Amino acid sequence: MNILVCLKQTFDTEARIVLEDGRIKEDGVQFVINPYDEYAVEEAIALKERFDGVVTVISIGPARVDEAVRTALAMGADEAVIVDDPAAFGDEFTASTVLAATIKSRPYDLILAGNQAVDDGSGQVALRTAELLGIAHIGVVTKLSVEDGRVTAERDAEGDTEIVEAALPVMVTAQQGLNEPRYPSLIGIRKAAKKPVERLTLADLGLSAETVAPRAQIVETFLPPAKGSGRVLEGDTAARVAELVSELRQTSKVL
Amino acid sequence: MADRERGGAFFVAGTSPEEIFTPEDFTDEHKMIAKTTLDFVEGEVLPVADQLEHQDWELTQRLLRKAGELGLLASDVPEAYEGLALDKVSSSLIGEAMSHAGSFALSHGAHVGIGSLPIIFFGTDEQKKKYLPDLASGAKFAAYALTEPGSGSDALGARTTAKLSADGKSYILNGQKQYITNSAFADVFIVYAKIDGEHFSAFIVERGYPGVSTGPEEKKMGIKASSTRPLILEDVHVPVENLLGEKGRGHVIAFNILNIGRYKLAVGAVGGSKVALQTAVKYAKTREQFKQPIANFPLIQGKIADMQTKLFVAETIAYRTTGAIDAALTEVDLTGEKGGQVAAKAIAEFAIECSINKVFGSEMLDFVVDEGVQIHGGAGFIQDYPIERMYRDSRINRIFEGTNEINRLLIPGTLLKMAMKGEVALLQAAGQVQSELLGMIEPADEQAPLGKEVHAVEMTRKLFLAVGGMAVQTYGQKIEREQEVLANLADIGIALYAMESVLLRAQKAAQSNKGDAALQSDMVQLFVAQTFPQVELLARDTVAVMQEGDDLKMSLAMVRKLTKYTPTNTVALKRRIAKRVLEAEQYLA
């Protein structure tokens, strides 16, 4: 079974976000595998352990991405592809176009990815990639079983669980709860150093900077406003409700 | 590295930045090993830290086994015995990361360190085959039993005896050991006893042997998540094949194991201090007084800068020594039955550096947790705040693995022995300094980057050689009795190694564009500004012990000549350093 895992390296979830000249500062920040992608890696390795096969990790990003990819290899993935080309770092359109081009030429039965990245949180890339590849996708999966060329997945659906079946090949995106990712063992870390990592540019994929240029433009980046102190409403219940409704309407404008 | 660092060589000559190992040299593999260990600590140990603190030994063993599954018990075990045989930087990084787990780190450290290493270094092939695979996987746990009620620092004064049985098949051990880490659950104890009350020797003693028992848990001030009990040996028949090393050569094992225990203690202190600093910084940023976070106040910032800087020094020397040991180990053949002993000998070359690390690391940790409590104010005195535990946990570090007093005596003591054996060209260097002192001393180039600091390091080296030379001339063989003089010399030596190491690290960072060169430069300036005047004081005091009248006046003039130094604006440095730590909310370099 050939399993591909789309992996993004993101800020550590506990990293402090600092803006400098309207951009997010990367200096001194700890980078990790996007936690949802980590579930995808774990699921892929667990499936490989059951069915045999090859797990290939695919990532887009600069040299630092190597660390995240090596971690996935140390967990048990077999090989990796990194598209390291500044023109490949763009929006969801760019990422899915580049991923689809990378995947197109490779054999695969199953593609796994996180349901979203914790940094920009769009939740689009994996699904758009599946669309570009012309395969089915099941998103936000909390349980996955593979049997006789078919997958059965349980997915979060607005608080309920939906059970979905599909034939391979299929794209599945992982939600928290799918599994408990393993720690890379020291033996795994040692083996990872010798596993193949292929580095590609857009040209290698037959793409150009123009064809993958981002469609979205970041107009402004800003931190959420500091949280002010709360206010306790006074008076009897009716008065408090009335005041609350009026506050929600006029001050916070959520109603 | 073209030429590797030699043990003790820093006393006689400087070295270039490229020749020392620094944390900026960590490989990706090193970083991943540290990350796996930290993830294990954060994911598995910290969530149950409270339970561990209440001495749930089943849980301790479960976690150790889990660590074993990840390979975290196997780093020092040779591959031939199902270990990973990683370099010492890797095992130091594991030790450092483990110490984020509070005193669970001691259960781990005692097992992989003093518990397993005697067999790794001095075991026969049979002994290694029998014990090491289980110790590496976590199927069995080890402990180390040297101390007795009547013998602590004077380890060779042990009263535990071993007597060959009538049939010649076993040694019969009798006696009591004290303060044995992991004793609640260890399966294997390395026990020191005197054969016929005379020949100090080491034995591998299994818990299951009849006559082996442990006493009650000690009620300790800190490190409560680690088990500490007496080990009682009553007519224990230990098979003769479990004699470890040669009869009467137990001291060789004991001293070699202590060397490693010492630099490992230092990396543990570095890990513990990083947590304490982070805890204190976060508290200082949230605690408000006078309508603002106390982190805004310069005196709090000064503490944070001092904590960060001392930590930087301790980290730098710990990994300089570890890296130097690794370089020495690559030169020798570690295969074969004697491979372990060869390794121990290679490590013993750095006995002085190990002692320096032990002293500096443990005193740095005490400083950091103490200021950590101070930053917490009253809350630091309350058990609900983790800094309170860190403060209690720290204190033992100045005591075990050789008290800091013993280690201070060892620094000049070992150096003299190395000089006698021709391993360090101490006498030649001391002679040269004496003649140099008659001439002009080139002043510091204050325009060059870190020029003052470069000069201070060189002058400290000269002072050590001059004062040390004077002490040897004054006391000759009887210098051993002059503990105060020896301790002063040790402190000058520690200052030298510490200042030189951070200077070289900062220079290397600036050259290689790795690490935070600007911050490192600030910390070097601050540390030298705080340390060099201490060196002057120590030198003056020591000279005044040995001389009087005109001789003393001449010697003090010599000290003055070597200690010319323009004071630095330490306030500006501290504010800059603190700003960076407060932004990062953690140690950085």
Interface residues (C-beta under 8 A of the other chain):
Chain A: R16 V18 G28 D66 E67 R70 T71 A74 Y183 P184 S185 L186 I187 I189 R190 A192 A193
Chain B: D28 E29 K31 M32 I33 K35 T36 D39 F40 G43 E69 L70 G71 L72 A74 S75 L84 L86 D516 E583 A584 E585 L588
